[in-house]
Amino acid sequence: MDMNGDHTHHTHGPTESDPPASHGMAVVGNGTVFMSHLPMIHRPHNYQVILNVSLGSLDSAYLDDRKAHPEARLYTFAPEPFVLPDLFPGETGEPARRSFTGSLFRNHFEQPPAHPETPFEISSDVTVDVVDVIVHNRFTPDARQPEELTYILFGQGQERFLAHRITVPSNPRTVRSSTISWRSTSRAHRCRTASCATESRSP
């Protein structure tokens, strides 16, 4: 596994235990599968999290659906309730859990105004195995907006993605739209300007 840049990025662990919740995820990748938590301002959803995952035997079902529906703007995952920080490495470097279950959808499972397409359930019995936690970052009320627009660069092989690094979400809609506005690029080194600083991670 080749890695560029820092190891898993994280700031400000939870000060108290978070309750179980259904943490919706955006799903990207035409080869390796990645998930990004769809955060909100309030606890326990106030985290930016990007995961490298495996869907087991359903990897092929997801990838085949992508090939069959190139017009689809978004794939999402609706998990059963679980404690999101349990996926993060603990003091020993090992997470409390390495998997979660739920349903995989083409389009947004909640069908919000920004994504009015009818959700199509690919499978309701999916086990997600977490291969790597690429980023985990909890939002804090006293965080300041960075002067530079910062992205998180991740991917594998020729496939790369840029995700907005969220530090100061102003409202739930802003957080959701910025999290799932992926930029796919095979030439990530084009991002060189001061206003396009990146954290990079290549499994």
N, C-alpha and C positions, 0 to 999 in steps of 0.2 A: 504494500500500500504506500503510494507516494503522497506526501503531504507538502504543500507550499504554505508558508505563513505560520501563524500561531496555531497551537492546539485548540481544543474546544474553548470558545470564548464564553465567559460568563461574568456577570457582575451581580452583587447583592443577592445572596441566597435568601430564601424566605425566612422571616423572623419567627413565624409560627407555622404549625402544620396546616397545609391547605386541605380543604375537604375534597372528596371525590367529585368530579364533574365531567360532563361530556365536552371534550376539547376538540372541536372541529378542526380539520386539517385540509390544506390544499395539497394536491398530489401532482408532481411534475416528474419528467424524465421519460425518454424514449428508449432507454437502455437500462441504466441504473435508476432505481425508484427513490425519490426523495419526498418528504412530507414537511410542510411548514404549518405550524400552529396558527389558527386564525384568532388573534388575541382581541381582548377588550381592555378597557381601562381598569375595571374593577376586579378585585380578587374573586376567585382563583384563576382568572383568565389573563392576568396582566404579565404575560411572558411572551417574548419572541423566541421561538424554538424552531430549529431546522434539523431534520433527522435524515440519515441515510438508512433506508429500510428494505426489508424483503417481505413480499406478500406470499411467500411459499409457492404452493402449486397455482395460486391465482396471479402470479406475476404475468404469466402468458395471457390470461384473460384480460388483464388491464392493458398490456401492450398491444394485443390484437384489437381491442376496442379503440385504442388511439389510432391505429393504422386505418381502421374502418371508418373513423369519424374525424378526419383531419380538420374539420370545421369547428370542432368542440373547443371552446375557449378555456375551459376549466374542468378539472377533475377534483373531487373532494372526498373526504372520509369522515363519517359520523361514528365516533367510537362509543362504546359503552362507558359509563362513568368510571374514571380512575383518577389517581393523584398524579398530576403532571410532573412535579419535581421528583417523583420516584424513578423517573427515567434518567435523571442526572447522576453523574458520578458522585459518590459520597466521600467521606473522609478517607476511606480505604481505596478510593479510585473505582469502586464497583457500584453500579446502580442497584436500587432495591428491586427493580423489575426491568425486564428486557423486552416485554411484549405487551400488546393490548389488542382488543378485539372490537369489531364493529362492521359497518356497511360501507361499501365502495360505490361511488356514484360518478356518472358522467354529468357534468354541470354542477351547479351549487345545490347541495341537498336542502338548503333553506329557501332557495329561490328568492333572494332579496331583489330590490328594484334594480341594482346594478348588474344583476345576473338573472334576467327574467326567463331564461331557457328552462324548459321542463326537465326536472331531474330524472335521470334514468338509473335505477339501481342495478349495478353489474353483479353484485353479490352481497348477501346479508350475513354471511358467515365467514368473515375474513379475520385471520390472525396476522397481525403486523409484528414482525420481529425486528427489533432495532439493531442495526449493524453498527451505527456510530451516531453519537450526538454531536453534530457539527457546531451548533450554536445554541446556548441557552442564556437568556438575559431577562431579568425581571425589571419591569418599569418601576421607577421610584418617583415620588411626588416632587422631590427637590432637584431632579435632573434638569440640565440645561440643554437647549437646542445647540448642536454643534455648528461651528461656523462653516464647515465643509459638508456638502452632501455626500454621505458615506454609504457604500454598498458592501454587501457580503458576497464574495465570489466563491462558488462551489460547483462541483460536477465531477465527471469521470470521462476519460478518453477524450473524444472530440466534442463532447457535449458539456457546455458550461452555462451557469445561470448567475444572474445578478439579482439580489434581493435588497430592497431598501433596509438599511439598518435603522431600527426604530428606537429612539431614546426618549422622546417626549411626545407621546400621542396626545392629540388635542381632543379627539372624540372617537367613539367606537367606529364610525364610518370611515374616518381617515385611516385608522389602524388597519381595518380590514382591506380597504382598497390598496393601500401601500404594500401590504404583506403579499397580496396575490397578484400584484402587477409585475410579473416576472419578465426579465429580459434575457432571452436565450442568445448566447454568442459562442462562436467557435474560435474567436480571436480576442480573448479577454485582454491581451496586452494593449489593445487600442485605448483602454481606459487609463490615461496617463496624466490628466490635468489635475490641478490642485482641488478642483471642485468635484473630483470623481475618485477620491481616495478609496481604496478597497482593502478589506480583509479577505484573504484568499485561503481556500481549503480544497484540495483535490484528492479524494480518496483513491 
